[in-house]
Amino acid sequence: MKIALISTSSRKNSNSLRFVTYLRHILTEGAQHEASVVTFENYDIPLVGQGSVQKESLTPFQEELITTWESADLVIFAMPEYNWTAPPQATNAIHQLGGPAFKHLFDNKVFAMVGISSGRGGRQPALDMTTVVNKIISFTNSYSIISPKLYESHETADNLDERGHFVGNDVYERTARAFVDYTLNVAQRWMIPSLVEEK
């Protein structure tokens, strides 16, 4: 299974990047899955109403994001919590890519959402992103699902080092792995028809 891990924080060495790097360590154990990380550090998607993403002239960041996303079966977004909501870069990217030119990004995929907090939070950005992505899936008449189990990464910097290695509380690792297992099970069930067709 191909998995896109998207850190939607524009900060360098962010907690969101730590988390998706941690997920990549888990997902590639035993080389069972192919997981690619995209970070928003070089984010340059114009705001809605101030420009649009041009399919014929993508920037390096846009090319990396779109190429990684379109080749994935499972797309996991990690969003930092800013004032109890998702970062504007995350929702703006969905709005900008949610039109006819990039409709394929929302078709035949499984999405999963993670909220990242330096303290005790993270639920609201994951819920916000779920709402926006669900709306685009519906609006574009696509066939994708969002896994119902979201993950709240609490006290992220205390549990993961800068290279995405677990260093914290056992409860954190146990719940993170439970999220991964659940998400993979949902993705595998959703992808069974396409996997059968490939064979």
CYANA upper distance limits for C-alpha pairs under 8 A (distance plus 0.5 A):
  1 MET  CA     32 GLN  CA      8.30
  1 MET  CA     33 HIS  CA      5.74
  1 MET  CA     34 GLU  CA      6.74
  1 MET  CA     72 ALA  CA      8.24
  1 MET  CA     73 ASP  CA      6.89
  1 MET  CA     74 LEU  CA      8.18
  2 LYS  CA     33 HIS  CA      6.75
  2 LYS  CA     34 GLU  CA      5.38
  2 LYS  CA     35 ALA  CA      6.50
  2 LYS  CA     71 SER  CA      7.60
  2 LYS  CA     72 ALA  CA      5.25
  2 LYS  CA     73 ASP  CA      5.86
  2 LYS  CA     74 LEU  CA      7.05
  3 ILE  CA     33 HIS  CA      7.82
  3 ILE  CA     34 GLU  CA      6.57
  3 ILE  CA     35 ALA  CA      5.12
  3 ILE  CA     36 SER  CA      6.86
  3 ILE  CA     72 ALA  CA      5.54
  3 ILE  CA     73 ASP  CA      6.48
  3 ILE  CA     74 LEU  CA      5.29
  3 ILE  CA     75 VAL  CA      6.32
  3 ILE  CA     76 ILE  CA      8.03
  4 ALA  CA     35 ALA  CA      6.38
  4 ALA  CA     36 SER  CA      5.65
  4 ALA  CA     37 VAL  CA      6.67
  4 ALA  CA     38 VAL  CA      7.94
  4 ALA  CA     68 THR  CA      6.65
  4 ALA  CA     69 TRP  CA      6.35
  4 ALA  CA     72 ALA  CA      6.17
  4 ALA  CA     73 ASP  CA      8.44
  4 ALA  CA     74 LEU  CA      6.81
  4 ALA  CA     75 VAL  CA      5.24
  4 ALA  CA     76 ILE  CA      6.64
  5 LEU  CA     20 VAL  CA      6.28
  5 LEU  CA     23 LEU  CA      8.42
  5 LEU  CA     24 ARG  CA      8.14
  5 LEU  CA     35 ALA  CA      7.39
  5 LEU  CA     36 SER  CA      6.42
  5 LEU  CA     37 VAL  CA      5.23
  5 LEU  CA     38 VAL  CA      6.73
  5 LEU  CA     75 VAL  CA      6.69
  5 LEU  CA     76 ILE  CA      5.52
  5 LEU  CA     77 PHE  CA      6.76
  5 LEU  CA     78 ALA  CA      8.12
  6 ILE  CA     20 VAL  CA      7.52
  6 ILE  CA     37 VAL  CA      6.38
  6 ILE  CA     38 VAL  CA      5.34
  6 ILE  CA     39 THR  CA      6.46
  6 ILE  CA     40 PHE  CA      8.34
  6 ILE  CA     75 VAL  CA      7.98
  6 ILE  CA     76 ILE  CA      6.62
  6 ILE  CA     77 PHE  CA      5.39
  6 ILE  CA     78 ALA  CA      6.59
  7 SER  CA     16 SER  CA      5.83
  7 SER  CA     17 LEU  CA      5.83
  7 SER  CA     20 VAL  CA      7.00
  7 SER  CA     37 VAL  CA      8.00
  7 SER  CA     38 VAL  CA      6.64
  7 SER  CA     39 THR  CA      5.21
  7 SER  CA     40 PHE  CA      6.65
  7 SER  CA     77 PHE  CA      6.78
  7 SER  CA     78 ALA  CA      5.53
  7 SER  CA     79 MET  CA      7.12
  8 THR  CA     16 SER  CA      7.56
  8 THR  CA     39 THR  CA      6.80
  8 THR  CA     40 PHE  CA      5.66
  8 THR  CA     77 PHE  CA      7.51
  8 THR  CA     78 ALA  CA      6.55
  8 THR  CA     79 MET  CA      5.88
  8 THR  CA     80 PRO  CA      7.75
  8 THR  CA     87 PRO  CA      7.90
  8 THR  CA     89 GLN  CA      7.37
  8 THR  CA     90 ALA  CA      6.14
  9 SER  CA     14 SER  CA      7.07
  9 SER  CA     16 SER  CA      6.75
  9 SER  CA     17 LEU  CA      8.03
  9 SER  CA     39 THR  CA      7.60
  9 SER  CA     40 PHE  CA      6.06
  9 SER  CA     41 GLU  CA      7.24
  9 SER  CA     79 MET  CA      7.10
  9 SER  CA     80 PRO  CA      6.77
  9 SER  CA     87 PRO  CA      7.79
  9 SER  CA     89 GLN  CA      8.29
 10 SER  CA     14 SER  CA      8.27
 10 SER  CA     39 THR  CA      7.90
 10 SER  CA     40 PHE  CA      5.25
 10 SER  CA     41 GLU  CA      4.61
 10 SER  CA     42 ASN  CA      7.41
 10 SER  CA     43 TYR  CA      7.12
 10 SER  CA     89 GLN  CA      8.46
 11 ARG  CA     40 PHE  CA      8.27
 11 ARG  CA     41 GLU  CA      6.27
 12 LYS  CA     41 GLU  CA      6.40
 13 ASN  CA     17 LEU  CA      6.78
 13 ASN  CA     18 ARG  CA      7.65
 13 ASN  CA    162 GLU  CA      7.47
 14 SER  CA     18 ARG  CA      6.91
 15 ASN  CA     19 PHE  CA      6.74
 15 ASN  CA     80 PRO  CA      8.14
 15 ASN  CA    116 ILE  CA      7.43
 15 ASN  CA    117 SER  CA      8.19
 15 ASN  CA    118 SER  CA      8.02
 15 ASN  CA    156 THR  CA      6.69
 15 ASN  CA    157 ALA  CA      6.86
 16 SER  CA     20 VAL  CA      6.89
 16 SER  CA     78 ALA  CA      6.28
 16 SER  CA     79 MET  CA      6.96
 16 SER  CA     80 PRO  CA      6.73
 16 SER  CA    116 ILE  CA      6.52
 17 LEU  CA     21 THR  CA      6.54
 17 LEU  CA     39 THR  CA      7.19
 17 LEU  CA    164 GLY  CA      8.30
 18 ARG  CA     22 TYR  CA      6.64
 18 ARG  CA    160 LEU  CA      7.06
 18 ARG  CA    161 ASP  CA      7.53
 18 ARG  CA    162 GLU  CA      6.42
 18 ARG  CA    163 ARG  CA      6.83
 18 ARG  CA    164 GLY  CA      5.01
 19 PHE  CA     23 LEU  CA      6.74
 19 PHE  CA     78 ALA  CA      8.09
 19 PHE  CA    116 ILE  CA      8.48
 19 PHE  CA    153 SER  CA      8.44
 19 PHE  CA    156 THR  CA      8.04
 19 PHE  CA    160 LEU  CA      7.76
 19 PHE  CA    164 GLY  CA      6.62
 20 VAL  CA     24 ARG  CA      6.67
 20 VAL  CA     37 VAL  CA      7.38
 20 VAL  CA     78 ALA  CA      7.49
 20 VAL  CA    164 GLY  CA      8.03
 21 THR  CA     25 HIS  CA      6.94
 21 THR  CA     37 VAL  CA      7.61
 21 THR  CA    163 ARG  CA      7.51
 21 THR  CA    164 GLY  CA      5.46
 22 TYR  CA     26 ILE  CA      7.02
 22 TYR  CA    160 LEU  CA      8.03
 22 TYR  CA    163 ARG  CA      8.26
 22 TYR  CA    164 GLY  CA      4.82
 22 TYR  CA    165 HIS  CA      6.34
 22 TYR  CA    166 PHE  CA      7.71
 23 LEU  CA     27 LEU  CA      6.49
 23 LEU  CA    180 VAL  CA      8.38
 24 ARG  CA     28 THR  CA      6.44
 24 ARG  CA     35 ALA  CA      6.33
 24 ARG  CA     36 SER  CA      7.88
 24 ARG  CA     37 VAL  CA      8.13
 25 HIS  CA     29 GLU  CA      6.85
 25 HIS  CA    164 GLY  CA      8.34
 25 HIS  CA    165 HIS  CA      8.40
 26 ILE  CA    177 ARG  CA      8.26
 27 LEU  CA     31 ALA  CA      8.29
 27 LEU  CA     32 GLN  CA      7.55
 27 LEU  CA     33 HIS  CA      6.43
 27 LEU  CA     34 GLU  CA      8.15
 27 LEU  CA     35 ALA  CA      7.31
 27 LEU  CA    180 VAL  CA      8.46
 28 THR  CA     32 GLN  CA      6.32
 28 THR  CA     33 HIS  CA      5.90
 28 THR  CA     34 GLU  CA      7.03
 28 THR  CA     35 ALA  CA      7.30
 36 SER  CA     68 THR  CA      7.54
 38 VAL  CA     64 GLU  CA      7.75
 38 VAL  CA     65 LEU  CA      6.81
 38 VAL  CA     68 THR  CA      8.15
 42 ASN  CA     61 PHE  CA      6.73
 43 TYR  CA     61 PHE  CA      6.94
 43 TYR  CA     62 GLN  CA      8.36
 43 TYR  CA     89 GLN  CA      8.19
 44 ASP  CA     59 THR  CA      8.41
 44 ASP  CA     61 PHE  CA      7.64
 44 ASP  CA     62 GLN  CA      8.04
 45 ILE  CA     52 SER  CA      7.97
 45 ILE  CA     53 VAL  CA      7.18
 45 ILE  CA     62 GLN  CA      7.77
 45 ILE  CA     92 ASN  CA      8.35
 45 ILE  CA     93 ALA  CA      7.19
 45 ILE  CA     96 GLN  CA      8.34
 46 PRO  CA     50 GLN  CA      6.64
 46 PRO  CA     51 GLY  CA      5.89
 46 PRO  CA     52 SER  CA      6.55
 46 PRO  CA     53 VAL  CA      7.79
 47 LEU  CA     51 GLY  CA      7.00
 47 LEU  CA     52 SER  CA      8.16
 47 LEU  CA     92 ASN  CA      6.90
 47 LEU  CA     96 GLN  CA      8.42
 48 VAL  CA     52 SER  CA      7.52
 48 VAL  CA     92 ASN  CA      7.21
 48 VAL  CA     95 HIS  CA      7.73
 48 VAL  CA     96 GLN  CA      7.01
 52 SER  CA     96 GLN  CA      6.97
 53 VAL  CA     58 LEU  CA      7.54
 53 VAL  CA     96 GLN  CA      7.24
 53 VAL  CA     97 LEU  CA      7.90
 54 GLN  CA     58 LEU  CA      6.53
 55 LYS  CA    101 ALA  CA      7.65
 58 LEU  CA     62 GLN  CA      6.08
 58 LEU  CA     63 GLU  CA      6.09
 59 THR  CA     63 GLU  CA      6.51
 60 PRO  CA     64 GLU  CA      6.68
 61 PHE  CA     65 LEU  CA      6.68
 62 GLN  CA     66 ILE  CA      6.51
 63 GLU  CA     67 THR  CA      6.30
 64 GLU  CA     68 THR  CA      6.45
 65 LEU  CA     69 TRP  CA      6.51
 66 ILE  CA     70 GLU  CA      6.39
 66 ILE  CA    105 LEU  CA      8.23
 67 THR  CA     71 SER  CA      6.80
 68 THR  CA     72 ALA  CA      6.94
 69 TRP  CA     75 VAL  CA      7.22
 69 TRP  CA    105 LEU  CA      7.15
 70 GLU  CA    104 HIS  CA      7.61
 70 GLU  CA    105 LEU  CA      5.82
 72 ALA  CA    109 LYS  CA      7.99
 73 ASP  CA    108 ASN  CA      7.97
 73 ASP  CA    109 LYS  CA      5.79
 73 ASP  CA    110 VAL  CA      6.89
 73 ASP  CA    187 ALA  CA      8.10
 73 ASP  CA    191 MET  CA      8.11
 74 LEU  CA    109 LYS  CA      6.38
 74 LEU  CA    110 VAL  CA      5.29
 74 LEU  CA    111 PHE  CA      6.30
 74 LEU  CA    112 ALA  CA      8.19
 74 LEU  CA    187 ALA  CA      7.04
 75 VAL  CA    109 LYS  CA      7.73
 75 VAL  CA    110 VAL  CA      6.75
 75 VAL  CA    111 PHE  CA      5.30
 75 VAL  CA    112 ALA  CA      6.88
 76 ILE  CA    111 PHE  CA      6.21
 76 ILE  CA    112 ALA  CA      5.21
 76 ILE  CA    113 MET  CA      6.32
 76 ILE  CA    114 VAL  CA      7.90
 77 PHE  CA    111 PHE  CA      8.16
 77 PHE  CA    112 ALA  CA      6.90
 77 PHE  CA    113 MET  CA      5.65
 77 PHE  CA    114 VAL  CA      6.60
 78 ALA  CA    113 MET  CA      6.73
 78 ALA  CA    114 VAL  CA      5.13
 78 ALA  CA    115 GLY  CA      6.33
 78 ALA  CA    116 ILE  CA      7.12
 78 ALA  CA    126 ALA  CA      8.38
 79 MET  CA     86 ALA  CA      6.62
 79 MET  CA     87 PRO  CA      7.27
 79 MET  CA     90 ALA  CA      7.85
 79 MET  CA    113 MET  CA      8.32
 79 MET  CA    114 VAL  CA      6.69
 79 MET  CA    115 GLY  CA      5.47
 79 MET  CA    116 ILE  CA      6.18
 79 MET  CA    122 GLY  CA      8.36
 79 MET  CA    125 PRO  CA      6.66
 79 MET  CA    126 ALA  CA      7.29
 80 PRO  CA     86 ALA  CA      7.04
 80 PRO  CA     87 PRO  CA      7.07
 80 PRO  CA    115 GLY  CA      6.36
 80 PRO  CA    116 ILE  CA      4.99
 80 PRO  CA    117 SER  CA      6.60
 80 PRO  CA    122 GLY  CA      7.49
 80 PRO  CA    125 PRO  CA      7.56
 81 GLU  CA     85 THR  CA      6.07
 81 GLU  CA     86 ALA  CA      6.12
 81 GLU  CA     87 PRO  CA      7.34
 81 GLU  CA    115 GLY  CA      7.00
 81 GLU  CA    116 ILE  CA      6.51
 81 GLU  CA    117 SER  CA      6.43
 81 GLU  CA    121 GLY  CA      7.73
 81 GLU  CA    122 GLY  CA      6.06
 81 GLU  CA    124 GLN  CA      7.82
 81 GLU  CA    125 PRO  CA      6.23
 82 TYR  CA     86 ALA  CA      6.64
 82 TYR  CA     87 PRO  CA      6.55
 82 TYR  CA    125 PRO  CA      8.49
 84 TRP  CA    122 GLY  CA      8.26
 84 TRP  CA    124 GLN  CA      6.33
 84 TRP  CA    125 PRO  CA      7.34
 85 THR  CA    124 GLN  CA      6.00
 85 THR  CA    125 PRO  CA      5.14
 85 THR  CA    128 ASP  CA      7.33
 86 ALA  CA     90 ALA  CA      7.40
 86 ALA  CA     91 THR  CA      7.76
 86 ALA  CA    124 GLN  CA      7.59
 86 ALA  CA    125 PRO  CA      4.43
 86 ALA  CA    126 ALA  CA      7.66
 86 ALA  CA    128 ASP  CA      6.83
 86 ALA  CA    129 MET  CA      7.37
 87 PRO  CA     91 THR  CA      7.53
 87 PRO  CA    125 PRO  CA      8.03
 88 PRO  CA     92 ASN  CA      6.37
 89 GLN  CA     93 ALA  CA      6.54
 90 ALA  CA     94 ILE  CA      7.13
 90 ALA  CA    129 MET  CA      8.20
 91 THR  CA     95 HIS  CA      6.76
 91 THR  CA    129 MET  CA      7.18
 91 THR  CA    132 VAL  CA      7.51
 92 ASN  CA     96 GLN  CA      6.56
 93 ALA  CA     97 LEU  CA      6.55
 94 ILE  CA     98 GLY  CA      6.21
 94 ILE  CA    132 VAL  CA      7.79
 94 ILE  CA    133 VAL  CA      7.34
 94 ILE  CA    136 ILE  CA      8.32
 95 HIS  CA     99 GLY  CA      8.25
 95 HIS  CA    136 ILE  CA      8.39
 97 LEU  CA    101 ALA  CA      8.12
 97 LEU  CA    102 PHE  CA      6.01
 97 LEU  CA    103 LYS  CA      7.88
 97 LEU  CA    105 LEU  CA      8.37
 98 GLY  CA    102 PHE  CA      6.83
 98 GLY  CA    103 LYS  CA      6.58
 98 GLY  CA    106 PHE  CA      8.25
 98 GLY  CA    136 ILE  CA      6.33
 98 GLY  CA    140 THR  CA      8.00
 99 GLY  CA    103 LYS  CA      6.30
 99 GLY  CA    140 THR  CA      7.85
100 PRO  CA    140 THR  CA      8.03
102 PHE  CA    106 PHE  CA      8.45
103 LYS  CA    107 ASP  CA      7.39
103 LYS  CA    140 THR  CA      7.00
103 LYS  CA    142 SER  CA      8.20
105 LEU  CA    109 LYS  CA      8.25
106 PHE  CA    136 ILE  CA      7.96
106 PHE  CA    137 ILE  CA      6.32
106 PHE  CA    140 THR  CA      8.45
106 PHE  CA    142 SER  CA      6.73
106 PHE  CA    143 TYR  CA      8.01
106 PHE  CA    144 SER  CA      6.99
107 ASP  CA    137 ILE  CA      7.88
107 ASP  CA    142 SER  CA      5.36
107 ASP  CA    143 TYR  CA      5.65
107 ASP  CA    144 SER  CA      5.95
108 ASN  CA    142 SER  CA      7.85
108 ASN  CA    143 TYR  CA      5.85
108 ASN  CA    144 SER  CA      5.40
108 ASN  CA    191 MET  CA      8.49
109 LYS  CA    143 TYR  CA      8.02
109 LYS  CA    144 SER  CA      5.39
109 LYS  CA    145 ILE  CA      7.21
110 VAL  CA    144 SER  CA      6.31
110 VAL  CA    145 ILE  CA      5.66
110 VAL  CA    146 ILE  CA      6.19
110 VAL  CA    147 SER  CA      7.36
110 VAL  CA    186 VAL  CA      8.39
110 VAL  CA    187 ALA  CA      6.28
110 VAL  CA    190 TRP  CA      7.89
111 PHE  CA    144 SER  CA      8.31
111 PHE  CA    145 ILE  CA      6.85
111 PHE  CA    146 ILE  CA      5.06
111 PHE  CA    147 SER  CA      6.61
112 ALA  CA    146 ILE  CA      6.19
112 ALA  CA    147 SER  CA      5.77
112 ALA  CA    148 PRO  CA      8.23
112 ALA  CA    149 LYS  CA      8.05
112 ALA  CA    150 LEU  CA      7.10
112 ALA  CA    183 THR  CA      7.51
113 MET  CA    126 ALA  CA      5.69
113 MET  CA    127 LEU  CA      8.31
113 MET  CA    129 MET  CA      7.77
113 MET  CA    130 THR  CA      7.43
113 MET  CA    147 SER  CA      8.36
113 MET  CA    149 LYS  CA      8.46
113 MET  CA    150 LEU  CA      5.74
113 MET  CA    151 TYR  CA      7.21
114 VAL  CA    122 GLY  CA      7.88
114 VAL  CA    123 ARG  CA      8.33
114 VAL  CA    125 PRO  CA      8.42
114 VAL  CA    126 ALA  CA      5.96
114 VAL  CA    150 LEU  CA      6.19
114 VAL  CA    151 TYR  CA      5.22
114 VAL  CA    152 GLU  CA      6.42
114 VAL  CA    153 SER  CA      7.69
115 GLY  CA    121 GLY  CA      8.01
115 GLY  CA    122 GLY  CA      4.41
115 GLY  CA    123 ARG  CA      6.10
115 GLY  CA    124 GLN  CA      7.74
115 GLY  CA    125 PRO  CA      6.13
115 GLY  CA    126 ALA  CA      5.49
115 GLY  CA    150 LEU  CA      8.33
115 GLY  CA    151 TYR  CA      6.78
115 GLY  CA    152 GLU  CA      5.46
115 GLY  CA    153 SER  CA      6.61
116 ILE  CA    121 GLY  CA      7.66
116 ILE  CA    122 GLY  CA      5.43
116 ILE  CA    152 GLU  CA      6.68
116 ILE  CA    153 SER  CA      5.38
116 ILE  CA    154 HIS  CA      7.22
116 ILE  CA    156 THR  CA      7.50
117 SER  CA    121 GLY  CA      5.73
117 SER  CA    122 GLY  CA      5.78
117 SER  CA    152 GLU  CA      8.05
117 SER  CA    153 SER  CA      6.43
117 SER  CA    154 HIS  CA      5.78
117 SER  CA    155 GLU  CA      6.52
117 SER  CA    156 THR  CA      6.71
118 SER  CA    154 HIS  CA      6.78
118 SER  CA    155 GLU  CA      4.97
118 SER  CA    156 THR  CA      5.91
118 SER  CA    157 ALA  CA      6.96
119 GLY  CA    154 HIS  CA      6.09
119 GLY  CA    155 GLU  CA      5.04
119 GLY  CA    156 THR  CA      8.00
120 ARG  CA    154 HIS  CA      5.46
120 ARG  CA    155 GLU  CA      6.83
121 GLY  CA    152 GLU  CA      7.14
121 GLY  CA    153 SER  CA      7.94
121 GLY  CA    154 HIS  CA      6.54
122 GLY  CA    126 ALA  CA      7.29
122 GLY  CA    151 TYR  CA      8.40
122 GLY  CA    152 GLU  CA      5.42
122 GLY  CA    153 SER  CA      6.94
122 GLY  CA    154 HIS  CA      7.63
123 ARG  CA    127 LEU  CA      6.79
123 ARG  CA    150 LEU  CA      8.32
123 ARG  CA    151 TYR  CA      7.96
123 ARG  CA    152 GLU  CA      6.19
124 GLN  CA    128 ASP  CA      6.51
125 PRO  CA    129 MET  CA      6.59
126 ALA  CA    130 THR  CA      6.65
126 ALA  CA    150 LEU  CA      7.24
126 ALA  CA    151 TYR  CA      8.31
127 LEU  CA    131 THR  CA      6.84
128 ASP  CA    132 VAL  CA      7.00
129 MET  CA    133 VAL  CA      6.55
130 THR  CA    134 ASN  CA      6.43
130 THR  CA    146 ILE  CA      7.59
131 THR  CA    135 LYS  CA      6.69
132 VAL  CA    136 ILE  CA      6.93
133 VAL  CA    137 ILE  CA      6.69
134 ASN  CA    138 SER  CA      6.71
134 ASN  CA    145 ILE  CA      8.29
134 ASN  CA    146 ILE  CA      7.79
135 LYS  CA    139 PHE  CA      6.42
136 ILE  CA    140 THR  CA      6.40
137 ILE  CA    141 ASN  CA      6.61
137 ILE  CA    142 SER  CA      5.62
137 ILE  CA    143 TYR  CA      7.46
137 ILE  CA    144 SER  CA      7.16
138 SER  CA    142 SER  CA      6.82
147 SER  CA    183 THR  CA      6.85
147 SER  CA    186 VAL  CA      7.11
149 LYS  CA    179 PHE  CA      7.44
149 LYS  CA    182 TYR  CA      7.94
149 LYS  CA    183 THR  CA      7.79
150 LEU  CA    179 PHE  CA      7.84
151 TYR  CA    176 ALA  CA      7.76
151 TYR  CA    179 PHE  CA      7.02
153 SER  CA    172 TYR  CA      8.36
155 GLU  CA    159 ASN  CA      7.10
156 THR  CA    160 LEU  CA      6.48
157 ALA  CA    161 ASP  CA      6.91
157 ALA  CA    162 GLU  CA      8.43
158 ASP  CA    167 VAL  CA      7.84
158 ASP  CA    168 GLY  CA      6.50
159 ASN  CA    166 PHE  CA      6.32
159 ASN  CA    167 VAL  CA      5.62
159 ASN  CA    168 GLY  CA      4.31
159 ASN  CA    169 ASN  CA      6.89
159 ASN  CA    172 TYR  CA      7.67
160 LEU  CA    164 GLY  CA      5.92
160 LEU  CA    165 HIS  CA      5.85
160 LEU  CA    166 PHE  CA      5.16
160 LEU  CA    167 VAL  CA      5.94
160 LEU  CA    168 GLY  CA      7.12
161 ASP  CA    165 HIS  CA      5.92
161 ASP  CA    166 PHE  CA      7.14
161 ASP  CA    167 VAL  CA      7.05
166 PHE  CA    173 GLU  CA      7.72
168 GLY  CA    172 TYR  CA      7.66
168 GLY  CA    173 GLU  CA      8.38
169 ASN  CA    173 GLU  CA      7.48
170 ASP  CA    174 ARG  CA      6.63
171 VAL  CA    175 THR  CA      6.57
172 TYR  CA    176 ALA  CA      6.54
173 GLU  CA    177 ARG  CA      6.57
174 ARG  CA    178 ALA  CA      6.70
175 THR  CA    179 PHE  CA      6.71
176 ALA  CA    180 VAL  CA      6.85
177 ARG  CA    181 ASP  CA      6.61
178 ALA  CA    182 TYR  CA      6.60
179 PHE  CA    183 THR  CA      6.54
180 VAL  CA    184 LEU  CA      6.56
181 ASP  CA    185 ASN  CA      6.70
182 TYR  CA    186 VAL  CA      6.83
183 THR  CA    187 ALA  CA      6.66
184 LEU  CA    188 GLN  CA      6.48
185 ASN  CA    189 ARG  CA      6.70
186 VAL  CA    190 TRP  CA      6.67
187 ALA  CA    191 MET  CA      6.44
188 GLN  CA    192 ILE  CA      6.54
191 MET  CA    195 LEU  CA      6.54
192 ILE  CA    196 VAL  CA      6.56
193 PRO  CA    197 GLU  CA      6.77
194 SER  CA    198 GLU  CA      6.76
195 LEU  CA    199 LYS  CA      7.05
